[in-house]
């Protein structure tokens, strides 16, 4: 069973973000995103994560393997997880979208060098 989430950045009075299919619950995402920020810096994390196609899963210890989806459907990103091919998942969500299937949203805030969960 998946816990769908969005990793987002501020935009105007709302946000825009990328879909993440698995492990979107706060007990996984907050430590994972915090570890990425501490390791690589917020700007690199934003540039890496906010992409078309979204993510199957995020994992700061990822080895670069596209498993379990395979290379035709995804690409492994060392230190970040498994990214979908551009046409495999919804590209971007915004705070104005109907988020009926999204359970959590995580806002990457470059000005505060941090991540926080936002309510929908």
Secondary structure, 3 states (H helix, E strand, C coil): CCCCEEEEEEECCEEEEEEECCCCCHHHHHHHHHHHHHHHCHHHHHHHHCCCCCEEEECCCCCCCCCCCCCCCEEEECCCEEEECCCCCCCEEECCCCCCCCCEEEEEECCCCEEEEECC
